[in-house]
Amino acid sequence: MSTQEIVLHQWSISPFCGKVRKALAYKRLPYRIVEYGGLKALRAGKLAPTGKLPVLDYAGERMNDSTAIARFLESRHPSPSLSAPAEVAPLAHLLEDWADESLYWFEVWARICDNAALDRTVAIACAGCPSWERALFKVGLSRYRRHLDAQGLGRCSSAHIEAELFAHLAALEVRLRASPWLAGSVPTMADVAVSAQLDEMIRTSRFADAIRGHQYTAAWLERADFEGTRQGRTEGASMALAS
């Protein structure tokens, strides 16, 4: 690997990897992807102490955690900026954290606790893998239900979770009716983080139409498609963006 090359180690179905891709795309930084689909996911544990993806290699440095990576990219490539203006920086910070720590679990529930969504997720994550590997991967992915239970959301009824999700979507719609971006007049990491979660929910869950049915949210998601295709959540092994 060239010391100047940017390499994103990712799990294509991870909204946190999507968050990093969006930040890279917005800043028009060329990069290469190494995909850990199927049972290759077991290798990801050796990349960083946390054992989680995304992991980014940047000019000889390696880092993990989507928020830390995004802040690093912002420090090295401040233009175009994803930093919020001072007057709305606290709001952007809170919304990014809400996406990562709360909305994420709704996304997990929507794709893990519905058989059709789970099958779509496995098909994307295991593209090109043999059927036996897909079956093993599905079993491993199903274990996320334990994380949902530990987090608390998994102990609630489906009706309660769905009502809470729809309340969040309604609140987003109100916010986006008043402002083109979540924290004001320019895109920030809040938009990157929240849209990355909703993109994955649209891609695999039964809530795609419900999300798109919110007029202002749907228009904002198109604006927040910094990768330019709404399919930048690559199923292939690598991708590069023109600088």
Sequence and secondary structure as in RCSB ss.txt:
>XXXX:A:sequence
MSTQEIVLHQWSISPFCGKVRKALAYKRLPYRIVEYGGLKALRAGKLAPTGKLPVLDYAGERMNDSTAIARFLES
RHPSPSLSAPAEVAPLAHLLEDWADESLYWFEVWARICDNAALDRTVAIACAGCPSWERALFKVGLSRYRRHLDA
QGLGRCSSAHIEAELFAHLAALEVRLRASPWLAGSVPTMADVAVSAQLDEMIRTSRFADAIRGHQYTAAWLERAD
FEGTRQGRTEGASMALAS
>XXXX:A:secstr
  TT EEEEE TT HHHHHHHHHHHHTT   EEEE  GGGGGGGGGTSTT  S EEEETTEEEE HHHHHHHHHH
H  SS     GGGHHHHHHHHHHIIIIIHHHHHHHHHSSHHHHHHHHHHHTTT  HHHHHHHHHHHHTHHHHHHH
HSGGGS HHHHHHHHHHHHHHHHHHHHH SBTTBSS  HHHHHHHHHHHHHHHHSTTHHHHHTSHHHHHHHHHT 
TTSSS  S SSS      
